[in-house]
């Protein structure tokens, strides 16, 4: 499904990405709309799936997670059942904060957080290496974060594809 976005819609999306706690009144004032049309635009983008939720951005370091690691995992063979079992097991590990199936030498890429290197070592040995079907695990520790994944760039084109479903 295509949804047409104009400059005001993009302005609203950008403002909500930066601070989702803004009131409809504040957003309306920023865009030059009255409150009701502003609310209707936001609701339309929510219903189309462009806005999938509102979240608090937590501080990783303040929560005590000093280590970020990127873990490439290859599994022994790719069948639908094996992949589903692996995916379910990885989703159950709270320290895995991002998880993707990828192309290349590995089958999956995980981003994990840990308190320190000892904690990461325990996570690796007690959970990640024991995942179903794991053939190989390769880790890279982040030394410094230059840009984090917070906001998506907003497309300049007039229509965007709304997600098909959850």
C-alpha positions as CSV (number, residue, x, y, z in Angstrom):
1,X,0.0,0.0,0.0
2,X,1.3,3.4,-0.9
3,X,0.8,6.4,1.4
4,X,1.3,9.9,0.1
5,X,3.5,12.1,2.4
6,X,3.8,15.8,2.0
7,X,6.2,18.2,3.7
8,X,4.0,18.5,6.8
9,X,3.8,14.7,7.2
10,X,7.6,14.5,6.9
11,X,7.9,17.3,9.4
12,X,5.6,15.5,11.9
13,X,7.5,12.2,11.4
14,X,10.8,13.9,12.0
15,X,9.5,15.7,15.1
16,X,8.1,12.5,16.6
17,X,11.4,10.7,16.0
18,X,13.2,13.4,17.9
19,X,10.7,13.7,20.7
20,X,7.6,11.5,20.8
21,X,6.4,13.2,24.0
22,X,5.3,16.3,22.2
23,X,1.6,17.0,22.4
24,X,-0.6,17.3,19.4
25,X,-0.9,21.0,20.2
26,X,2.8,21.4,20.1
27,X,3.1,19.5,16.9
28,X,0.2,21.5,15.4
29,X,1.8,24.8,16.3
30,X,5.1,23.6,14.8
31,X,3.5,22.7,11.5
32,X,1.0,25.5,11.3
33,X,-2.0,23.2,11.5
34,X,-4.8,23.3,13.9
35,X,-4.9,20.4,16.4
36,X,-7.6,18.2,14.8
37,X,-6.0,18.0,11.3
38,X,-2.6,17.4,13.0
39,X,-4.0,14.6,15.0
40,X,-5.7,13.1,11.9
41,X,-2.5,13.1,10.0
42,X,-0.6,11.3,12.8
43,X,-3.4,8.8,13.2
44,X,-3.4,8.1,9.4
45,X,0.4,7.4,9.6
46,X,-0.1,5.2,12.6
47,X,-2.9,3.2,10.9
48,X,-0.7,2.9,7.7
49,X,2.1,1.4,9.9
50,X,4.6,4.2,9.3
51,X,4.5,4.9,13.0
52,X,4.8,1.6,14.8
53,X,5.0,2.8,18.4
54,X,6.4,5.3,20.8
55,X,9.4,4.4,23.0
56,X,11.7,5.9,25.6
57,X,15.4,5.9,24.5
58,X,17.3,4.4,27.4
59,X,21.0,5.0,28.1
60,X,23.0,1.8,27.6
61,X,25.9,3.0,29.7
62,X,23.6,4.3,32.6
63,X,22.0,0.9,32.7
64,X,25.5,-0.6,33.1
65,X,26.1,-2.1,29.7
66,X,29.7,-1.2,28.9
67,X,30.2,-3.7,26.1
68,X,28.5,-3.8,22.7
69,X,29.4,-6.8,20.4
70,X,28.4,-7.8,16.9
71,X,28.2,-11.5,16.7
72,X,28.1,-13.4,13.4
73,X,26.5,-16.9,13.6
74,X,26.6,-19.7,11.1
75,X,24.3,-22.6,11.6
76,X,25.0,-26.2,10.5
77,X,22.3,-26.3,7.9
78,X,19.5,-24.0,6.7
79,X,16.1,-25.7,6.9
80,X,12.9,-23.9,7.8
81,X,12.6,-25.9,11.0
82,X,16.2,-25.3,12.1
83,X,16.0,-21.6,11.3
84,X,12.8,-21.2,13.2
85,X,14.2,-23.0,16.2
86,X,17.3,-20.8,16.1
87,X,15.3,-17.6,15.7
88,X,13.0,-18.5,18.6
89,X,16.0,-19.3,20.9
90,X,17.8,-16.0,20.0
91,X,14.7,-13.9,20.6
92,X,14.5,-15.3,24.1
93,X,18.0,-13.8,25.0
94,X,17.4,-10.3,26.4
95,X,21.0,-9.2,25.8
96,X,20.5,-9.6,22.0
97,X,19.2,-6.1,21.1
98,X,19.2,-6.5,17.3
99,X,19.0,-9.6,15.3
100,X,19.1,-10.1,11.5
101,X,19.3,-12.8,8.9
102,X,22.1,-11.8,6.6
103,X,23.9,-12.8,3.4
104,X,27.6,-13.5,3.2
105,X,29.7,-15.9,5.2
106,X,27.4,-16.0,8.3
107,X,23.7,-16.7,8.4
108,X,22.8,-14.3,11.2
109,X,24.1,-11.1,12.8
110,X,23.4,-10.3,16.4
111,X,24.1,-7.1,18.3
112,X,24.4,-7.9,22.0
113,X,25.1,-5.9,25.1
114,X,26.9,-6.9,28.3
115,X,28.1,-5.3,31.5
116,X,31.7,-6.0,30.8
117,X,34.0,-8.4,28.9
118,X,33.6,-11.1,31.6
119,X,29.8,-10.9,31.3
120,X,30.1,-11.0,27.5
121,X,32.3,-14.1,27.8
122,X,29.7,-15.8,29.9
123,X,26.9,-14.9,27.5
124,X,28.9,-16.2,24.6
125,X,29.8,-19.5,26.3
126,X,26.5,-20.2,28.2
127,X,24.0,-19.0,25.7
128,X,25.2,-18.1,22.2
129,X,27.5,-21.1,21.6
130,X,24.7,-23.4,22.9
131,X,22.0,-22.1,20.5
132,X,20.5,-24.9,18.3
133,X,22.4,-25.7,15.2
134,X,25.3,-23.3,15.8
135,X,28.3,-24.2,13.6
136,X,30.4,-21.1,14.0
137,X,30.4,-17.9,16.0
138,X,32.6,-14.8,15.4
139,X,32.5,-11.7,17.6
140,X,33.6,-8.2,17.1
141,X,33.6,-5.9,20.1
142,X,32.7,-2.2,19.5
143,X,35.5,0.1,20.7
144,X,33.7,3.3,20.1
145,X,30.2,4.4,19.0
146,X,30.1,7.2,16.4
147,X,26.5,7.1,15.4
148,X,23.7,5.0,16.9
149,X,20.5,3.8,15.3
150,X,17.9,6.2,16.5
151,X,16.2,7.9,13.6
152,X,15.4,6.8,10.0
153,X,16.0,9.3,7.2
154,X,12.7,10.5,5.8
155,X,12.3,10.0,2.1
156,X,11.9,13.0,-0.1
157,X,9.5,11.3,-2.6
158,X,5.8,11.9,-2.3
159,X,4.6,8.4,-1.7
160,X,6.1,5.6,0.5
161,X,5.3,2.0,1.0
162,X,3.4,1.3,4.1
163,X,4.2,-2.0,5.8
164,X,1.9,-4.9,4.8
165,X,1.4,-6.1,8.3
166,X,3.1,-6.6,11.7
